[in-house]
Amino acid sequence: MKIIESSQNMQSLALELKSLKQKLILVPTMGALHEGHLALVDQAKQLGDKVVLSVFVNPTQFGAGEDFEKYPRPLEKDQELAQARGVDYFFVPKASEVYPAGDQTVVMVTELSRGLCGAFRPGHFRGVATVVTKLFLICQPHAAVFGEKDYQQLQVIKRLAQDLHFPIKIIGVPTLREKDGLALSSRNAYLNTLQRQIALKLPQSLQWAVRAVQQGEQESRVIKEKIIQDLQDPQIKIDYIEVVDSETLEPLPKIKAQARLLAAIRVGETRLIDNLPLKL
Ligand code: PAF
């Protein structure tokens, strides 16, 4: 596995691979790799000839008071995991490589970024869209792979790729979960034992909703009210529970095909998100 720190070297390599008709597949991450990220690598390996995994804790997608400083950065372990999983290029740029001195350019996907997490994390998706655009231009991939756990992010990036005419396939990979159902996330490491137990209420209530819809429930209001009730706990603060159209992310009062349930809660200081499709 080749380690690349410079954006210029990464871009030259990407252009060379392109001229050789080699398909490079990008897996963008912020590091603290877990099985969920490694499943993205497995998918990437199916899609092309070479895999580049980027590790960059992007400062512009963190708001004031969020966890940018304390975000885990186990770089050596990440490197080992990436290598063991067959990553070809480990792109680990410094902030000054991604945001050169005097940088003034941002990318915004307006409507899709507004609600859900966007309403609770102002500027977050602008930071994501900007860094992903930069990574696309630096790495020139044939395809890029993202987890469905960050479902709004995935829709924002699909829109961005379409709107900016990037010839890049955007591939979503279903969420990987612990045995007990908790979605894998680098932020799970912040939870203490009790909070880890309490956090399980989130996947459990989403799974309840999936069953309720299968058994005929069609009112989003009923689903949301029951989940809010089930999530009552002194350690939980609900940011949102929403049933939305899976592409436009518009709220759906009635469940229809293409409905998706998205939720964000805080357990103590830790923000957790999760989502599942609701199939009639
Ligand atoms: O999902 C993430 O890890 C990040 O938001 C991403 C896509 C790597 C952009 O920083």
Residues whose N, C-alpha, C, O or C-beta is under 5 A from the ligand:
A	BS01	PAF	P28 T29 M30 F56 N58 V128 V131
